[in-house]
Structure formats: C-alpha cells, structure tokens
Amino acid sequence: MADVTLSSAIRSNLLSLQATGSLVDRTNTRLSTGLKVSSATDDAVAYFQSKSLHDRATDLTARKDGIDQGISSLNAAIGGLSSVESILTQMKGIVLSAKSASDSDRASLASQLTTLGSQLNYLANDSSYQGLNLINATSSNIKVQFSEKTAAVLQVDGVDTRISSGEMLTANLSGAATDMCNASQLSSIGGSTGATGFSDVSAHVSVFDAYIAMFDSGIASVRTNTATIGSSVALLQTRADFTKTYVNTLQTGGDKLVLADLNEEGANLVSLQTRQQLGIQALSFANRSEQGILSLFR
C-alpha cells in the first residue's frame, strides 16, 4: 500500500492546526479543573513546591485542632474553678452566720457546711474534658504542641481544689484551727474530740475567724489558679489565630503555583478557537493547488 504524500503547505497547515487543537484541549482542561499544573508532568518544580506548602498547611491544621481541644480543656477547668469559688463563698457565708448564731442554729449550719464541702468535691471531680481533669489532682497536666518543626509546647499543670475527704469540716472547733489550706488544696480542720458542730465554740470567736481566714485563703488560691489557666487560654487562642492565618498563607502561596487564571484561560480559548477556524481555512487554501491539478484531468 502506497504512502500518502502531503505537500509542504498542507503539512505545515495541518501541523499548525493540530498544535492549536492541543492548546484548545489544554485550555478546556484548565477551565474545567481550575488548575494550570495538575501533575508533575505539567511543571515539576511548581507542582512539588505547591505540594510542600499544602502538606505543611495540612500538618498545621492538625496542630490547630489540638490547640482548639486544649482551649476547651482549659475552659472546662476555668468553669469548674468558678463554681468552686462560688461554693467556697457560700461556705464562708455559713461560717459568718454561725459566728453570731445561737447554739441550735449552729448545728444546722454545721450540717450545711459539711454538705457544701462534699458537693465541692463532687463538682471538682466532675470538671473533666475528654477524660482530663485539671482541678482535682496536682499530678494531671495538659501539653499542647504548636508545631512539629519546633519545640514550642505549652504545659499547664493541674491543681487540687478538693476539700480533704474523710474528715468533717466542722470537727472540733474548741481549739485553734491550725490545719488550714495551702495553695492548691483546702484541707479539713480536724481535732481530737471528734465534735461535729459549732456548739462547742460559742465563746471562741477566734476559731470562727480562723475558719473565715481559711476560706479567704482558699478563695484567693482558686482565683490565682483561675488567672493562671486563663492566661494559658489567652496564649492558646493567640496561637490558634496565628496558625489559622499561617495555614491560609501557605495554602494561598501553594495555589498561586498551580491554579489557573480562569479569566485568562477563557480569553485564550476564544483566541484559540479563532485560530483554529483560521487554520481550517488555511488548510483549505493549501488544498486548492492540488484541486486545480485534478481539474485538468476532467
């Protein structure tokens, strides 16, 4: 079978038309996908630079999720501390009332004080988020890592705001109340006689004052812990906002390398379609010389 031989004019116009068709296909693909670089074969440098930026953005997004969960954990602790402070304030009010109450009223107030102490412990134990409780044990802590490329980690240690169990808060008020509270825990006031009411201390106003001082110290301690955790929440929120902005910057930079300008591609398509029509006409003109020769044989 003999090969078909094309004239140089026809071949030139045909190749030009094929190239234009290829450009039309490429432009249509860019318009449909929105990408000017969709694989390494299009532009290896731009493709892998964009992938690196998007991979970094993905990693930081995962870190941001951890930061957001850290904020929620600390907010749960702050909410618990606020409620603990409210209960301590109520307990202080009961002691203030007992200071000037009758013996019969003090027995009821003592029962209320003990009940509130138990409820405070329950509240502290219930203030957990995803299994982490930062206000019922000094051994608990939370660590939030901001980046996998640096050692930027925030650790927030837990505090114990519970009143010691196993002792009556109102036990033995006949002597000086010496076992008060420390910076992280309200300890029970115990004694040797095991009395369970305020009735034994009608003449010992200083003991009530010691109770009041204990609750004042406890309230101050809770407020200090709340402020400390609150500052950590503020820092985490700052890092979360920074990470969100940084991720957006990375994604925008990566997109600049691979995304197509749809306005430009639309204009290119119109231009290529016009060129394609002109190429068809040029190919038709190139065929006329051979058609003239054919007419000689008619």
Backbone torsions as a table, in degrees:
resi	resn	phi	psi	omega
1	MET	NA	127.7	-176.2
2	ALA	-76.9	143.6	176.1
3	ASP	-73.7	149.9	176.4
4	VAL	-87.9	125.4	-179.9
5	THR	-103.2	126.3	179.2
6	LEU	-101.0	147.2	176.0
7	SER	-68.8	160.3	-179.3
8	SER	-62.3	-35.8	-180.0
9	ALA	-66.6	-46.0	179.3
10	ILE	-64.3	-43.8	-179.0
11	ARG	-62.6	-41.3	-179.6
12	SER	-62.9	-45.4	179.6
13	ASN	-67.8	-35.8	179.2
14	LEU	-65.8	-43.3	178.4
15	LEU	-63.8	-40.7	178.2
16	SER	-62.9	-39.8	179.0
17	LEU	-66.8	-38.9	178.1
18	GLN	-65.4	-40.7	178.5
19	ALA	-63.7	-41.3	178.4
20	THR	-64.2	-40.9	177.5
21	GLY	-61.5	-39.1	177.8
22	SER	-63.8	-41.0	178.4
23	LEU	-66.4	-36.9	176.8
24	VAL	-62.4	-45.2	178.5
25	ASP	-60.6	-43.6	179.5
26	ARG	-62.3	-42.6	-179.3
27	THR	-66.4	-41.1	177.0
28	ASN	-61.5	-38.6	178.0
29	THR	-64.4	-42.9	178.6
30	ARG	-63.3	-39.5	179.5
31	LEU	-67.6	-35.9	-178.0
32	SER	-77.6	-35.0	-178.4
33	THR	-96.4	-22.8	-176.0
34	GLY	79.0	7.5	-177.5
35	LEU	-116.7	136.2	171.0
36	LYS	-93.7	-20.1	175.0
37	VAL	-128.7	104.4	-178.0
38	SER	-105.7	-10.3	179.0
39	SER	-154.6	169.8	-179.1
40	ALA	-64.8	-23.8	179.9
41	THR	-71.5	-23.8	178.2
42	ASP	-72.7	-48.9	179.1
43	ASP	-163.3	97.6	-173.0
44	ALA	-60.7	-42.6	-177.5
45	VAL	-63.7	-51.5	-178.9
46	ALA	-63.7	-39.7	-177.5
47	TYR	-61.9	-48.3	-175.9
48	PHE	-76.8	-29.3	173.0
49	GLN	-64.4	-44.3	178.5
50	SER	-63.9	-41.7	179.3
51	LYS	-62.4	-40.6	179.0
52	SER	-62.4	-42.8	179.5
53	LEU	-65.8	-42.6	-180.0
54	HIS	-69.3	-35.5	176.5
55	ASP	-63.6	-41.9	177.5
56	ARG	-62.8	-41.1	178.3
57	ALA	-63.2	-39.6	179.0
58	THR	-64.3	-42.8	178.9
59	ASP	-62.0	-43.2	-178.6
60	LEU	-70.3	-30.8	176.1
61	THR	-63.2	-39.0	176.2
62	ALA	-64.3	-39.7	176.9
63	ARG	-63.9	-38.5	179.8
64	LYS	-63.5	-36.6	176.3
65	ASP	-60.5	-40.3	177.0
66	GLY	-65.1	-38.8	177.8
67	ILE	-64.1	-43.1	179.6
68	ASP	-61.7	-40.3	177.9
69	GLN	-67.9	-35.1	175.8
70	GLY	-63.0	-40.7	177.5
71	ILE	-61.7	-42.5	179.3
72	SER	-64.1	-39.6	178.4
73	SER	-62.3	-44.3	-179.3
74	LEU	-69.9	-35.3	177.2
75	ASN	-64.8	-36.1	176.5
76	ALA	-63.8	-41.1	178.2
77	ALA	-65.1	-42.3	179.5
78	ILE	-63.3	-41.1	176.9
79	GLY	-61.4	-41.0	177.1
80	GLY	-64.7	-42.6	179.4
81	LEU	-63.9	-37.9	178.1
82	SER	-62.2	-41.3	178.6
83	SER	-70.2	-37.6	176.5
84	VAL	-61.0	-44.0	177.8
85	GLU	-60.0	-39.5	179.2
86	SER	-63.6	-41.4	178.8
87	ILE	-67.5	-40.7	178.3
88	LEU	-61.9	-38.5	177.8
89	THR	-63.6	-39.6	176.4
90	GLN	-63.8	-42.1	-179.7
91	MET	-64.3	-39.5	176.4
92	LYS	-62.6	-40.7	177.7
93	GLY	-61.8	-36.0	178.2
94	ILE	-64.4	-42.7	179.2
95	VAL	-64.1	-40.6	177.7
96	LEU	-61.6	-38.6	178.1
97	SER	-68.3	-40.7	-179.0
98	ALA	-65.6	-27.3	-178.1
99	LYS	-58.8	-34.8	-177.9
100	SER	-115.5	11.3	-177.4
101	ALA	-88.6	167.3	175.6
102	SER	-77.4	167.5	-178.8
103	ASP	-61.0	-39.3	-178.7
104	SER	-66.7	-36.5	179.0
105	ASP	-72.3	-31.0	-177.8
106	ARG	-65.0	-32.9	178.8
107	ALA	-62.0	-41.6	178.6
108	SER	-68.5	-41.0	179.7
109	LEU	-65.0	-36.7	178.0
110	ALA	-62.5	-40.3	177.8
111	SER	-64.4	-41.1	177.7
112	GLN	-62.2	-39.7	-179.0
113	LEU	-63.7	-42.8	179.2
114	THR	-65.1	-41.3	178.9
115	THR	-61.5	-44.2	179.5
116	LEU	-64.6	-36.7	177.8
117	GLY	-62.0	-42.0	177.9
118	SER	-65.7	-42.5	-180.0
119	GLN	-64.8	-34.0	176.6
120	LEU	-61.3	-43.2	178.9
121	ASN	-64.0	-42.5	178.6
122	TYR	-60.6	-43.9	-178.8
123	LEU	-62.3	-44.9	179.7
124	ALA	-61.2	-39.9	-179.9
125	ASN	-71.6	-24.1	-179.8
126	ASP	-87.0	-8.5	-174.5
127	SER	-85.7	59.3	-179.5
128	SER	-113.6	156.3	177.0
129	TYR	-135.4	117.5	-177.3
130	GLN	53.0	42.8	176.3
131	GLY	83.0	-3.0	-179.0
132	LEU	-105.7	124.6	177.6
133	ASN	-119.7	118.6	-176.0
134	LEU	-99.8	4.3	-177.1
135	ILE	-126.1	12.5	177.2
136	ASN	-125.3	10.2	178.6
137	ALA	-164.4	134.7	177.6
138	THR	-76.0	-14.7	-179.2
139	SER	-80.8	-15.7	-179.0
140	SER	-80.8	150.2	177.2
141	ASN	-160.1	165.0	177.1
142	ILE	-129.9	136.1	177.9
143	LYS	-119.8	128.2	179.3
144	VAL	-119.3	119.6	179.4
145	GLN	-96.9	131.0	-174.9
146	PHE	-90.7	-26.8	-176.0
147	SER	-154.9	147.4	177.0
148	GLU	-84.9	-8.0	-178.2
149	LYS	-96.3	-15.7	-179.5
150	THR	-129.7	171.4	179.1
151	ALA	-92.8	29.1	-178.7
152	ALA	-75.3	100.5	-179.0
153	VAL	-134.0	136.1	174.6
154	LEU	-108.9	124.8	176.3
155	GLN	-113.4	129.8	177.1
156	VAL	-118.0	118.7	-179.0
157	ASP	-85.0	147.4	179.5
158	GLY	-80.2	165.7	176.5
159	VAL	-129.2	159.2	179.1
160	ASP	-111.7	109.6	-178.4
161	THR	-103.5	7.8	-179.0
162	ARG	-75.3	153.3	170.1
163	ILE	-87.2	134.6	-175.2
164	SER	-53.2	132.1	179.2
165	SER	-81.7	162.8	175.9
166	GLY	88.7	-4.9	179.5
167	GLU	-127.6	146.8	174.9
168	MET	-83.5	129.9	178.4
169	LEU	-58.8	-30.9	-174.2
170	THR	-97.1	17.1	-176.4
171	ALA	-71.5	132.9	169.3
172	ASN	46.9	79.4	175.4
173	LEU	-96.7	16.4	-177.0
174	SER	-80.1	-17.1	179.9
175	GLY	-120.8	-171.0	-179.5
176	ALA	-69.3	138.6	176.8
177	ALA	-88.3	103.5	-173.4
178	THR	-104.1	-28.2	-177.7
179	ASP	-89.2	83.3	-171.4
180	MET	-89.2	-108.7	-177.7
181	CYS	-148.8	157.6	174.9
182	ASN	-111.7	-166.7	-172.7
183	ALA	-67.2	-22.9	-174.3
184	SER	-120.4	-8.9	-174.0
185	GLN	-147.7	134.7	172.0
186	LEU	-86.2	113.5	-179.2
187	SER	-88.6	153.5	178.0
188	SER	-74.9	155.6	178.2
189	ILE	-99.5	111.4	-176.7
190	GLY	-115.1	165.4	179.3
191	GLY	-154.3	-170.1	-172.6
192	SER	-94.2	-18.8	-173.5
193	THR	-93.2	-19.2	177.2
194	GLY	74.2	20.1	176.8
195	ALA	-65.5	150.2	-174.1
196	THR	-123.4	25.5	179.5
197	GLY	-148.5	175.3	177.7
198	PHE	-85.4	-5.4	-170.6
199	SER	-64.7	-22.9	-177.1
200	ASP	-78.3	-8.4	-170.1
201	VAL	-122.2	32.0	-177.5
202	SER	-61.0	-27.0	-178.1
203	ALA	-104.9	6.5	-176.3
204	HIS	-114.0	74.9	-179.5
205	VAL	-63.3	-31.0	-178.1
206	SER	-62.7	-28.4	178.7
207	VAL	-69.4	-40.3	175.7
208	PHE	-63.1	-38.7	177.7
209	ASP	-63.0	-36.0	177.2
210	ALA	-64.9	-40.4	175.4
211	TYR	-60.1	-46.0	-178.7
212	ILE	-62.2	-40.9	177.6
213	ALA	-63.2	-36.3	178.6
214	MET	-62.5	-47.3	-178.9
215	PHE	-68.9	-35.0	175.6
216	ASP	-61.1	-42.8	178.7
217	SER	-65.0	-41.5	179.0
218	GLY	-63.9	-43.5	179.1
219	ILE	-63.1	-42.4	178.5
220	ALA	-62.4	-39.6	179.3
221	SER	-64.4	-43.7	179.5
222	VAL	-63.2	-41.1	179.3
223	ARG	-64.5	-39.2	177.4
224	THR	-63.1	-45.1	178.7
225	ASN	-63.7	-38.5	178.1
226	THR	-62.7	-43.4	179.7
227	ALA	-64.4	-39.5	179.8
228	THR	-64.0	-47.6	179.5
229	ILE	-67.6	-35.8	178.5
230	GLY	-61.9	-38.7	177.5
231	SER	-66.3	-33.7	176.9
232	SER	-68.3	-36.7	176.6
233	VAL	-63.1	-42.4	179.2
234	ALA	-61.2	-41.1	178.7
235	LEU	-65.4	-44.0	179.2
236	LEU	-62.4	-39.1	179.1
237	GLN	-65.4	-38.1	176.8
238	THR	-62.8	-43.9	178.7
239	ARG	-67.0	-36.5	178.4
240	ALA	-64.0	-43.1	178.6
241	ASP	-65.1	-41.6	178.2
242	PHE	-63.0	-45.2	-178.8
243	THR	-62.7	-40.6	178.5
244	LYS	-61.1	-45.1	179.3
245	THR	-66.4	-40.9	-178.5
246	TYR	-65.8	-42.1	177.5
247	VAL	-60.3	-42.0	178.7
248	ASN	-62.7	-39.5	178.1
249	THR	-63.6	-44.1	179.0
250	LEU	-63.0	-44.6	-179.3
251	GLN	-65.8	-39.6	178.5
252	THR	-64.4	-43.1	178.0
253	GLY	-62.9	-41.3	178.0
254	GLY	-66.0	-37.7	179.6
255	ASP	-66.2	-34.6	-179.7
256	LYS	-60.2	-28.2	-177.7
257	LEU	-79.6	-25.0	-172.0
258	VAL	-124.9	-18.0	-177.0
259	LEU	-78.0	144.7	178.8
260	ALA	-89.0	148.4	172.0
261	ASP	-83.1	106.0	-173.4
262	LEU	-65.5	-33.3	177.1
263	ASN	-64.6	-44.4	179.2
264	GLU	-65.4	-43.2	-179.0
265	GLU	-66.5	-34.8	176.7
266	GLY	-63.9	-42.1	177.0
267	ALA	-65.5	-37.6	178.4
268	ASN	-62.5	-39.7	-178.4
269	LEU	-63.7	-43.1	178.0
270	VAL	-61.1	-44.6	-179.9
271	SER	-63.6	-42.2	-178.9
272	LEU	-68.9	-37.1	177.6
273	GLN	-64.3	-38.0	176.3
274	THR	-65.5	-43.6	178.6
275	ARG	-63.0	-36.3	-179.7
276	GLN	-64.7	-41.7	178.2
277	GLN	-65.2	-39.7	177.8
278	LEU	-65.3	-37.3	178.4
279	GLY	-63.5	-38.9	177.9
280	ILE	-63.9	-41.4	178.0
281	GLN	-64.8	-41.1	179.9
282	ALA	-64.3	-38.6	178.2
283	LEU	-65.1	-36.7	177.6
284	SER	-65.3	-41.3	178.5
285	PHE	-64.1	-39.0	-179.5
286	ALA	-65.2	-27.8	179.8
287	ASN	-76.9	-18.6	-174.1
288	ARG	-64.3	-33.5	-179.6
289	SER	-63.7	-41.6	178.6
290	GLU	-70.6	-34.0	176.9
291	GLN	-66.5	-32.8	177.3
292	GLY	-64.2	-41.0	177.8
293	ILE	-64.7	-40.5	179.1
294	LEU	-61.4	-34.1	-178.5
295	SER	-67.6	-21.8	178.8
296	LEU	-66.9	-22.4	-176.1
297	PHE	-93.2	4.1	-179.3
298	ARG	-87.2	NA	NA
